[in-house]
Amino acid sequence: MSLSGKMTVRFLVYFVLFYVFLLLATFGMSAYLFYDITSSSNYSNIRELDAFELESDFKKDADGTYHLSKKLINSANVNSGVVQLIDTNGTVLASSEKDFQCCSNYSISQFVEMTKSNKSFVWDQGNGLYLVFIENHLAEQLLSTIIQQYPAALSKEIQKELAHANASLEIYNAAGKRERVIFGDSKKELSGIEILARSHDYMERKEIVASELLKDGRTAVVRLKNSHYYPFEPALEHGIKIFFNVILVFHILLLLFTLFFSFWIGNRFGRPVLYFLRRIEKLAKQDYAPLDDRKLLTKKTGRFKRKYRVYEDIDQSLSRLTHNLQENERKILQTEKLREDWITGLSHDLKTPLSSIYGYSTMLSSDDYEWSDTEVKHFAKTMQEKATYMDALIEDLTYTYQLKNNAIALHKIDLNLFDFIVCYVKSSVWSELKQPTGHREVHVFFDPKLLARVLDNIVGNAIKHTPKGTKVFIEIEKKKGHVYLQVRDEGNGIPTEELENLFDRYYRGTNTTSEVSGTGLGLAISKQLVEAHAGQIHVDSGDNGMIVTIVLPVV
C-alpha cells in the first residue's frame, strides 16, 4: 500500500475510534437519563397509566395461575392501593396483597358500588381479563377501624397504630370548624373544601386525608404525611438538574478525551514530523550523521517502532537521500580535484609543445646563428609534431563535448560483430592483437567507423600501458539478449582506486614528453560512444591483467 493509502487508513481508524467514543458516551448518557426517568417512574401515579402500558405486567404460568410483576406490585404499594387481576366473572386471579380484606369473587352489586367511588380504576387487558386498582390508604384503614369503635375511647391498639403511622385524629363540627384533636399533633386546621379535596395526582398530595361523616353530624378526619409525596415542579427541576449535570459531565469528558486524543494524534503524527524536520535541517547543514531518537526508533535494529512503522518509507527515502547527497558531495569534490588535475595536465600538455615550437621558432629567427638545412628540417619536423599533437588534443576535447550534447550523427547499421572484429584485427597494425573467439552469429546496431574508433582507443590503451609484446585478446559472448565484447590483456593491471575514474575525461592529461603518446581522452570518448549506442562499458583489473567489457543489445 502506498504511503498516502497508509496515512488515509490510519486517519480513518483514529477518527472511527473518536466516533465510537462519542457514540458510547452518548449511549451512556442516554442510558443514565433513561434509568433515572425509569427509576422515578416507579413512583408515578398508577391512575394515569394506559391499558397498553400494563400489558406486560402480568403473566400466566404453566399451571394456569397468574402472577403480577414486581414493578406493578411496587407501584400499587407506592400509590397506597391494591392491584387485582379479575376475569369477566369477577373472580380474582391475582392480587398485589394476598391478605387484602375483600372478596376473592366480586358480585355485580360490588362492581356497581365501586363505580360510585373514585377509589377504583379499571383497565381492560383483553381476553376477558381486567386489571383493577383499588385505593386502600392507611388513613382509610385507620379511620374505618376508629368508626367501628366510635364513640368509645380509642383502644391502645388503635393508638399504637396511629402513633406508628404518625397520624392524627381530628373531629370537625357540622359548620366545618375543628372541635378537637383526639390523637396526634395539632396541625393547621383544614377547611371543609380541603377535607373533601383530592388531588388528581396522588404524588401531588402532601398529606393523606381520610374523612367520614359520623352519626351525630360531625366529621372524623384522619391525617398523615404522604411518604411518596413527589410534586411535579420539584421532579421537573430535578430532571432538568440531572439533564444539565449529565450534559456538563459529558462535555467535560468530551473535552478531556479531545485533549487526550489530540495529544495522542500529535504524538503519533507530530513526533515523526519533528524527527523528519530535524533530519532535513541536518542535511541542510551537510551533516549526514544518523539521528538517534529512542522514542521513535528501536535500540537493536534502528527501525521505527511498530506504532510509527507507517513512516518507515519516508525514513528510508530520507536515508537514500542522505546517501545520495553524501555520494554527490564526494563526487563533486572528486570532480573538482579531477578538474584541477586535468587543467594542470592540459596546461602542461599545451605548454610543453608550445614551448618547443616557441623555442625552435626563436632559434630559427635569430640572426646570431646560421642553421644548416638538416638542422632546419629537424626543427620544422619537431614543430610539426607538436602542432599535430595540439590539434589532436583540441579535436578530442571538442569531440567529447559534441558527444555529450548529442551533436554527433550516428550511422547505425546491422553488424555481424564477429566478422567485423575479424576484419578489424586483420587491418590493424598491432601484432599483439589476436583474432576473436566466441559466438560467431551475433548482430548489433552500431556505426562501424565509431566502433573501430572505440576499439582503437581500448586496444591501443592496452598495448601502450603493458610491457612490449603483451598479447591482447578479444572474446565475444552472448547472454540474455545482450552481447559481451571483452578486450583482455595479460599485463599487470591498474590500481583499484584508478578504475572508477578510468573513463573520466578529467582524470588524466598525458605529458607530450612521456613515452606514451596520445591525448588521454580516448577511453572517455569510447565510453560516450558506447552509451550513445545504448550500451555499457566497464573495466575489471587484477594481477593477470585488465579486462574491458562492452555490453550491447543484440539485434
C-alpha positions as CSV (number, residue, x, y, z in Angstrom):
1,M,0.0,0.0,0.0
2,S,1.3,3.5,-0.8
3,L,2.2,6.0,1.9
4,S,-0.9,8.1,1.1
5,G,-3.1,5.0,1.5
6,K,-1.5,4.0,4.8
7,M,-2.0,7.6,6.1
8,T,-5.6,7.6,4.9
9,V,-6.3,4.3,6.6
10,R,-4.6,5.5,9.8
11,F,-6.6,8.7,10.0
12,L,-9.8,6.8,9.3
13,V,-9.0,4.4,12.1
14,Y,-8.3,7.2,14.5
15,F,-11.5,9.1,13.7
16,V,-13.6,6.0,13.8
17,L,-12.3,5.4,17.3
18,F,-13.2,9.0,18.2
19,Y,-16.7,8.5,16.7
20,V,-17.0,5.2,18.7
21,F,-16.2,7.1,21.9
22,L,-18.8,9.8,21.1
23,L,-21.3,7.1,20.3
24,L,-20.6,5.2,23.6
25,A,-20.6,8.4,25.6
26,T,-23.9,9.4,24.0
27,F,-25.4,6.0,24.6
28,G,-24.1,6.0,28.2
29,M,-25.7,9.5,28.8
30,S,-29.0,8.4,27.3
31,A,-28.9,5.2,29.3
32,Y,-28.3,7.1,32.5
33,L,-31.2,9.5,31.8
34,F,-33.5,6.6,30.9
35,Y,-32.5,4.8,34.1
36,D,-33.2,8.0,36.1
37,I,-36.6,8.5,34.4
38,T,-37.4,4.8,34.8
39,S,-36.5,4.9,38.5
40,S,-38.6,7.9,39.0
41,S,-41.5,6.3,37.1
42,N,-41.7,3.6,39.8
43,Y,-43.3,6.3,41.9
44,S,-45.6,7.6,39.2
45,N,-49.4,7.8,39.5
46,I,-50.8,4.4,38.6
47,R,-54.1,6.1,37.9
48,E,-52.8,7.8,34.8
49,L,-51.4,4.7,33.1
50,D,-53.0,3.4,29.9
51,A,-54.0,-0.2,29.4
52,F,-51.2,-1.0,26.9
53,E,-48.6,0.1,29.5
54,L,-49.8,-2.7,31.8
55,E,-49.9,-5.5,29.2
56,S,-46.5,-6.9,30.2
57,D,-47.1,-6.6,34.0
58,F,-48.9,-10.0,34.4
59,K,-48.3,-13.5,33.1
60,K,-49.8,-16.9,33.2
61,D,-47.8,-19.9,34.4
62,A,-47.9,-23.4,33.0
63,D,-50.2,-24.5,35.8
64,G,-52.8,-21.8,34.9
65,T,-52.1,-19.4,37.7
66,Y,-51.4,-15.7,37.1
67,H,-48.7,-13.5,38.6
68,L,-48.3,-9.8,38.7
69,S,-44.9,-8.1,38.0
70,K,-42.9,-6.8,40.9
71,K,-42.9,-3.4,39.2
72,L,-46.7,-3.3,39.2
73,I,-47.0,-4.5,42.8
74,N,-44.5,-1.9,43.9
75,S,-46.4,0.8,42.0
76,A,-49.6,-0.2,43.7
77,N,-48.0,-0.1,47.2
78,V,-46.5,3.3,46.5
79,N,-49.9,4.6,45.4
80,S,-51.4,3.2,48.6
81,G,-53.7,0.7,46.9
82,V,-54.2,-2.8,45.7
83,V,-54.0,-4.2,42.1
84,Q,-56.0,-7.2,41.2
85,L,-56.4,-9.2,38.0
86,I,-60.1,-10.1,37.5
87,D,-61.9,-12.0,34.8
88,T,-65.4,-11.4,33.4
89,N,-67.0,-13.5,36.2
90,G,-65.5,-11.3,38.9
91,T,-63.0,-13.9,40.0
92,V,-59.8,-12.5,41.4
93,L,-57.0,-14.3,39.5
94,A,-54.0,-12.4,41.1
95,S,-53.6,-9.7,43.7
96,S,-50.8,-7.4,44.9
97,E,-51.9,-8.1,48.5
98,K,-52.9,-11.7,49.4
99,D,-54.4,-10.7,52.7
100,F,-56.4,-7.8,51.3
101,Q,-59.7,-7.7,53.2
102,C,-62.1,-8.1,50.4
103,C,-63.6,-10.9,48.4
104,S,-62.0,-13.4,46.1
105,N,-65.0,-13.1,43.8
106,Y,-66.8,-9.8,43.1
107,S,-70.6,-9.6,42.7
108,I,-72.3,-7.2,40.3
109,S,-73.5,-5.1,43.3
110,Q,-69.9,-4.7,44.4
111,F,-68.9,-3.5,40.9
112,V,-71.8,-1.1,40.9
113,E,-70.7,0.2,44.3
114,M,-67.2,0.6,43.0
115,T,-68.5,2.8,40.1
116,K,-69.9,5.2,42.6
117,S,-66.5,5.7,44.2
118,N,-63.4,7.5,42.9
119,K,-61.3,4.9,44.6
120,S,-61.1,2.3,41.9
121,F,-59.6,2.2,38.4
122,V,-60.1,-0.5,35.7
123,W,-58.0,-1.4,32.6
124,D,-59.3,-3.8,30.0
125,Q,-56.5,-6.2,29.0
126,G,-58.5,-8.2,26.5
127,N,-59.3,-11.9,26.5
128,G,-61.8,-11.3,29.4
129,L,-59.1,-10.0,31.8
130,Y,-59.2,-6.8,33.7
131,L,-56.7,-5.0,36.0
132,V,-58.3,-3.2,38.8
133,F,-56.6,-0.7,41.2
134,I,-58.4,-0.1,44.5
135,E,-57.2,2.7,46.8
136,N,-56.5,1.3,50.2
137,H,-54.8,4.1,52.1
138,L,-53.6,3.5,55.6
139,A,-55.6,6.6,56.6
140,E,-58.8,5.0,55.3
141,Q,-58.0,1.7,57.1
142,L,-57.3,3.5,60.4
143,L,-60.5,5.6,60.0
144,S,-62.6,2.5,59.3
145,T,-61.4,0.9,62.5
146,I,-62.0,4.0,64.5
147,I,-65.6,4.4,63.2
148,Q,-66.3,0.9,64.3
149,Q,-65.3,1.8,67.9
150,Y,-66.8,5.3,68.0
151,P,-67.9,6.9,70.2
152,A,-66.0,4.7,72.6
153,A,-62.5,5.8,73.6
154,L,-59.6,4.8,71.3
155,S,-58.2,1.5,72.2
156,K,-54.5,1.2,72.9
157,E,-54.1,-0.9,69.7
158,I,-55.6,1.9,67.6
159,Q,-53.5,4.5,69.4
160,K,-50.4,2.4,68.7
161,E,-51.2,2.1,65.0
162,L,-51.9,5.9,64.8
163,A,-48.6,6.6,66.5
164,H,-46.7,4.2,64.3
165,A,-48.2,5.9,61.2
166,N,-47.5,9.4,62.7
167,A,-51.2,10.1,62.1
168,S,-53.6,12.4,63.9
169,L,-57.4,12.1,64.5
170,E,-59.5,15.3,64.4
171,I,-63.2,16.0,64.9
172,Y,-64.9,18.7,62.9
173,N,-68.4,20.0,63.6
174,A,-71.2,20.5,61.0
175,A,-70.0,24.0,60.4
176,G,-66.5,22.8,59.3
177,K,-64.8,24.0,62.4
178,R,-62.3,21.8,64.2
179,E,-63.6,20.9,67.7
180,R,-60.7,19.0,69.0
181,V,-57.7,16.8,68.2
182,I,-58.3,13.4,69.7
183,F,-54.9,12.0,68.9
184,G,-51.6,13.2,67.4
185,D,-50.0,16.6,66.8
186,S,-52.1,19.6,66.4
187,K,-51.7,20.7,62.8
188,K,-53.1,23.5,60.8
189,E,-56.9,23.4,60.8
190,L,-58.4,22.2,57.5
191,S,-61.3,23.9,55.8
192,G,-64.3,21.9,54.6
193,I,-63.2,22.1,51.0
194,E,-59.7,21.0,52.0
195,I,-61.1,18.0,53.7
196,L,-63.0,16.9,50.7
197,A,-60.5,18.0,48.1
198,R,-58.5,15.2,46.4
199,S,-55.5,16.0,44.1
200,H,-55.8,14.3,40.7
201,D,-52.2,13.1,41.1
202,Y,-51.5,11.0,44.1
203,M,-47.9,12.1,44.1
204,E,-49.0,15.7,44.5
205,R,-50.7,15.1,47.8
206,K,-48.5,16.4,50.6
207,E,-50.9,14.9,53.2
208,I,-53.2,12.0,53.1
209,V,-56.7,12.9,54.5
210,A,-59.4,10.4,55.2
211,S,-62.8,11.6,56.4
212,E,-66.1,10.0,57.5
213,L,-69.4,11.6,58.5
214,L,-70.5,10.4,62.0
215,K,-74.0,9.7,63.1
216,D,-74.1,12.9,65.2
217,G,-73.4,15.1,62.2
218,R,-69.8,15.7,63.0
219,T,-66.9,14.6,60.8
220,A,-63.9,12.4,61.8
221,V,-60.7,13.2,60.0
222,V,-57.5,11.1,60.0
223,R,-54.4,12.9,58.6
224,L,-51.0,11.5,57.9
225,K,-48.0,12.6,55.9
226,N,-47.7,11.2,52.3
227,S,-44.3,9.3,52.3
228,H,-44.4,9.3,48.5
229,Y,-45.1,13.0,48.1
230,Y,-43.3,13.9,44.8
231,P,-44.8,17.0,43.3
232,F,-44.3,17.8,39.6
233,E,-42.3,21.0,39.9
234,P,-39.6,19.6,42.1
235,A,-39.5,16.5,39.9
236,L,-39.2,18.7,36.8
237,E,-36.5,20.7,38.5
238,H,-34.7,17.5,39.5
239,G,-35.0,16.2,35.9
240,I,-33.6,19.4,34.5
241,K,-30.8,19.4,37.0
242,I,-29.9,15.8,36.2
243,F,-30.1,16.6,32.4
244,F,-27.7,19.5,32.7
245,N,-25.4,17.6,35.0
246,V,-25.2,14.8,32.5
247,I,-24.6,17.3,29.7
248,L,-21.9,19.0,31.8
249,V,-20.2,15.7,32.7
250,F,-20.5,14.6,29.0
251,H,-18.8,17.8,27.7
252,I,-16.1,17.6,30.4
253,L,-15.4,14.0,29.4
254,L,-15.5,15.0,25.8
255,L,-13.1,17.9,26.4
256,L,-10.7,15.6,28.3
257,F,-10.9,12.9,25.7
258,T,-10.4,15.5,22.9
259,L,-7.3,16.8,24.7
260,F,-6.0,13.3,25.2
261,F,-6.9,12.3,21.6
262,S,-5.2,15.5,20.3
263,F,-2.1,14.8,22.3
264,W,-2.2,11.2,21.1
265,I,-2.6,12.2,17.5
266,G,0.0,14.9,17.9
267,N,2.4,12.3,19.4
268,R,1.7,9.8,16.6
269,F,2.0,12.3,13.8
270,G,3.9,15.3,15.3
271,R,6.8,13.4,16.7
272,P,7.7,11.7,13.4
273,V,7.3,15.1,11.6
274,L,9.7,16.8,14.0
275,Y,12.1,13.9,13.6
276,F,12.0,14.3,9.8
277,L,12.4,18.1,10.1
278,R,15.5,17.6,12.3
279,R,16.9,15.2,9.7
280,I,16.2,17.7,6.9
281,E,17.9,20.5,9.0
282,K,20.9,18.3,9.5
283,L,21.0,17.6,5.7
284,A,20.8,21.3,5.0
285,K,23.9,21.8,7.2
286,Q,25.6,18.9,5.3
287,D,25.5,16.8,8.5
288,Y,24.9,13.3,7.3
289,A,25.2,11.5,10.7
290,P,22.1,9.5,11.6
291,L,19.7,11.0,14.1
292,D,19.1,8.8,17.2
293,D,15.6,9.1,18.7
294,R,14.9,6.3,21.2
295,K,11.2,7.3,21.4
296,L,10.8,6.6,17.7
297,L,13.5,4.0,16.9
298,T,14.2,0.6,18.3
299,K,17.5,0.2,20.1
300,K,18.5,-3.1,18.4
301,T,17.6,-2.6,14.8
302,G,17.3,1.2,14.5
303,R,13.9,0.7,12.7
304,F,10.8,2.7,13.6
305,K,8.8,1.2,16.4
306,R,5.6,-0.6,15.4
307,K,3.2,2.3,16.1
308,Y,5.4,4.5,13.9
309,R,6.0,1.9,11.2
310,V,3.8,3.7,8.7
311,Y,6.5,6.4,8.4
312,E,9.3,3.9,7.6
313,D,9.0,4.6,3.8
314,I,9.7,8.3,4.4
315,D,12.6,7.4,6.7
316,Q,14.1,5.1,4.1
317,S,13.6,7.8,1.4
318,L,15.5,10.3,3.6
319,S,18.2,7.7,4.2
320,R,18.5,7.2,0.4
321,L,18.6,11.0,0.0
322,T,21.3,11.2,2.7
323,H,23.4,8.6,0.9
324,N,22.9,10.2,-2.5
325,L,23.8,13.6,-1.1
326,Q,26.9,12.2,0.5
327,E,27.8,10.4,-2.7
328,N,27.1,13.5,-4.8
329,E,29.3,15.6,-2.4
330,R,32.0,13.1,-2.7
331,K,31.7,13.1,-6.5
332,I,31.7,16.8,-6.6
333,L,34.8,17.0,-4.5
334,Q,36.4,14.3,-6.7
335,T,35.3,16.0,-9.9
336,E,36.8,19.3,-8.7
337,K,40.0,17.6,-7.9
338,L,40.0,15.9,-11.3
339,R,39.1,19.1,-13.0
340,E,42.1,20.8,-11.3
341,D,44.3,17.9,-12.2
342,W,43.1,17.9,-15.8
343,I,43.6,21.7,-16.1
344,T,47.0,21.3,-14.7
345,G,47.8,18.4,-17.1
346,L,46.2,20.1,-20.0
347,S,48.1,23.3,-19.4
348,H,51.2,21.2,-19.2
349,D,50.3,19.3,-22.3
350,L,49.8,22.6,-24.3
351,K,52.6,24.4,-22.7
352,T,55.2,21.7,-23.5
353,P,54.6,21.7,-27.3
354,L,54.1,25.4,-27.3
355,S,57.5,25.8,-25.6
356,S,59.1,23.6,-28.1
357,I,57.5,25.5,-31.0
358,Y,58.4,28.8,-29.5
359,G,62.0,27.8,-28.8
360,Y,62.6,26.5,-32.3
361,S,61.0,29.4,-33.9
362,T,63.1,31.8,-31.9
363,M,66.2,29.9,-32.8
364,L,65.3,30.0,-36.5
365,S,64.5,33.7,-36.5
366,S,67.8,34.6,-34.7
367,D,70.5,36.4,-36.7
368,D,73.2,35.2,-34.4
369,Y,73.3,31.7,-35.8
370,E,73.4,30.2,-39.3
371,W,71.5,26.9,-39.4
372,S,72.1,24.2,-41.9
373,D,69.3,22.7,-44.0
374,T,69.4,19.5,-41.9
375,E,69.0,21.4,-38.7
376,V,66.2,23.5,-40.1
377,K,64.3,20.4,-41.3
378,H,64.8,18.8,-37.8
379,F,63.4,21.9,-36.1
380,A,60.5,22.0,-38.6
381,K,59.7,18.4,-38.1
382,T,59.6,18.8,-34.3
383,M,57.4,21.9,-34.5
384,Q,55.1,19.9,-36.9
385,E,54.8,17.0,-34.4
386,K,54.0,19.3,-31.5
387,A,51.4,21.2,-33.6
388,T,49.8,17.9,-34.7
389,Y,49.6,16.8,-31.1
390,M,47.9,20.0,-30.0
391,D,45.5,19.8,-32.9
392,A,44.6,16.2,-31.9
393,L,44.1,17.2,-28.3
394,I,41.8,20.1,-29.2
395,E,39.9,17.8,-31.6
396,D,39.4,15.1,-28.9
397,L,38.1,17.7,-26.4
398,T,35.7,19.1,-29.0
399,Y,34.5,15.6,-29.8
400,T,33.8,14.7,-26.2
401,Y,31.6,17.8,-25.8
402,Q,29.8,17.1,-29.1
403,L,29.0,13.6,-27.8
404,K,27.8,15.0,-24.5
405,N,25.4,17.3,-26.3
406,N,24.3,14.7,-28.9
407,A,25.8,16.8,-31.7
408,I,27.4,13.7,-33.5
409,A,25.4,12.0,-36.3
410,L,25.3,8.2,-35.8
411,H,25.1,6.0,-38.8
412,K,24.0,2.7,-37.2
413,I,23.8,-0.4,-39.3
414,D,23.3,-4.1,-38.7
415,L,26.7,-5.5,-38.0
416,N,27.9,-9.1,-37.6
417,L,30.1,-8.4,-34.7
418,F,32.4,-11.4,-35.1
419,D,33.0,-10.7,-38.8
420,F,33.7,-7.0,-38.1
421,I,36.2,-7.9,-35.4
422,V,38.0,-10.3,-37.7
423,C,38.3,-7.6,-40.4
424,Y,39.5,-5.1,-37.8
425,V,42.2,-7.4,-36.5
426,K,43.4,-8.1,-40.0
427,S,43.7,-4.4,-40.8
428,S,45.3,-3.4,-37.5
429,V,49.0,-2.6,-37.2
430,W,49.3,-4.3,-33.8
431,S,50.8,-7.7,-33.9
432,E,49.9,-8.2,-30.3
433,L,46.2,-8.3,-31.1
434,K,44.8,-11.8,-31.6
435,Q,41.8,-13.0,-33.6
436,P,38.5,-13.0,-31.8
437,T,36.9,-16.1,-30.2
438,G,33.3,-16.9,-29.1
439,H,30.0,-16.5,-30.7
440,R,30.1,-16.0,-34.5
441,E,26.5,-15.1,-35.3
442,V,25.9,-12.1,-33.2
443,H,24.4,-8.9,-34.7
444,V,24.4,-5.4,-33.2
445,F,23.3,-1.9,-34.4
446,F,26.5,0.2,-34.4
447,D,28.2,2.8,-36.5
448,P,31.2,0.9,-38.0
449,K,33.5,3.8,-38.0
450,L,32.7,4.7,-34.4
451,L,33.1,1.1,-33.4
452,A,36.5,1.0,-35.0
453,R,37.4,4.1,-33.1
454,V,36.2,2.6,-29.8
455,L,38.4,-0.5,-30.5
456,D,41.4,1.7,-31.4
457,N,41.2,3.5,-28.1
458,I,40.7,0.4,-26.0
459,V,43.2,-1.9,-27.8
460,G,45.7,1.0,-28.2
461,N,45.4,1.8,-24.4
462,A,46.0,-1.9,-23.6
463,I,49.1,-2.1,-25.8
464,K,50.5,1.3,-24.7
465,H,50.2,0.5,-21.0
466,T,51.6,-3.0,-20.9
467,P,55.1,-4.3,-21.4
468,K,56.1,-4.7,-25.1
469,G,54.9,-8.0,-26.6
470,T,52.0,-8.4,-24.2
471,K,49.2,-10.2,-26.0
472,V,45.7,-8.7,-26.3
473,F,42.6,-11.0,-26.7
474,I,39.1,-10.3,-27.9
475,E,36.2,-12.5,-26.8
476,I,32.5,-12.4,-27.8
477,E,29.8,-13.9,-25.6
478,K,26.0,-13.8,-25.9
479,K,23.8,-13.8,-22.7
480,K,20.1,-13.0,-22.2
481,G,19.6,-10.7,-25.2
482,H,23.0,-8.9,-24.9
483,V,26.4,-9.4,-26.4
484,Y,29.5,-9.1,-24.2
485,L,32.6,-7.9,-26.1
486,Q,35.7,-8.3,-23.9
487,V,39.1,-6.9,-24.6
488,R,41.6,-8.6,-22.3
489,D,45.4,-8.1,-21.9
490,E,47.9,-10.0,-19.8
491,G,49.6,-7.0,-18.3
492,N,50.0,-6.0,-14.7
493,G,46.6,-4.3,-14.4
494,I,46.0,-0.9,-12.8
495,P,45.4,0.1,-9.2
496,T,41.9,-0.4,-7.9
497,E,41.5,3.3,-6.9
498,E,42.0,4.3,-10.5
499,L,39.3,2.1,-12.0
500,E,36.4,4.4,-11.1
501,N,38.0,7.3,-12.9
502,L,39.4,5.5,-15.9
503,F,36.7,6.7,-18.2
504,D,36.6,10.3,-16.9
505,R,37.9,12.9,-19.3
506,Y,39.2,15.0,-16.4
507,Y,41.2,12.2,-15.0
508,R,44.4,12.4,-16.9
509,G,46.4,14.6,-19.2
510,T,49.3,13.0,-21.0
511,N,52.6,14.7,-21.0
512,T,54.0,15.0,-24.5
513,T,57.4,14.3,-23.3
514,S,56.3,10.9,-22.0
515,E,57.0,7.8,-24.0
516,V,53.2,7.1,-24.1
517,S,51.6,9.2,-26.8
518,G,48.0,10.3,-27.1
519,T,45.7,12.9,-25.7
520,G,44.5,10.9,-22.7
521,L,40.8,11.3,-23.8
522,G,40.5,8.1,-25.8
523,L,38.7,6.0,-23.1
524,A,36.3,8.8,-22.2
525,I,35.4,9.1,-25.9
526,S,34.9,5.3,-26.1
527,K,32.5,5.3,-23.1
528,Q,30.5,8.1,-24.6
529,L,30.3,6.3,-28.0
530,V,29.2,3.0,-26.4
531,E,26.5,4.7,-24.3
532,A,25.3,6.6,-27.4
533,H,24.6,3.1,-28.9
534,A,22.5,2.1,-25.8
535,G,25.4,0.1,-24.4
536,Q,27.5,0.0,-21.3
537,I,31.3,-0.3,-20.7
538,H,33.1,-1.3,-17.6
539,V,36.6,-2.4,-16.6
540,D,38.0,-5.0,-14.2
541,S,41.6,-5.3,-13.2
542,G,43.7,-7.8,-11.4
543,D,47.2,-9.3,-11.2
544,N,46.6,-11.2,-14.5
545,G,45.8,-8.0,-16.5
546,M,42.8,-5.8,-17.3
547,I,39.5,-6.7,-18.9
548,V,37.4,-4.0,-20.7
549,T,33.8,-5.3,-21.3
550,I,31.4,-3.7,-23.7
551,V,27.7,-4.7,-23.3
552,L,25.4,-4.1,-26.3
553,P,21.9,-5.1,-27.1
554,V,21.5,-7.9,-29.6
555,V,19.5,-7.3,-32.8
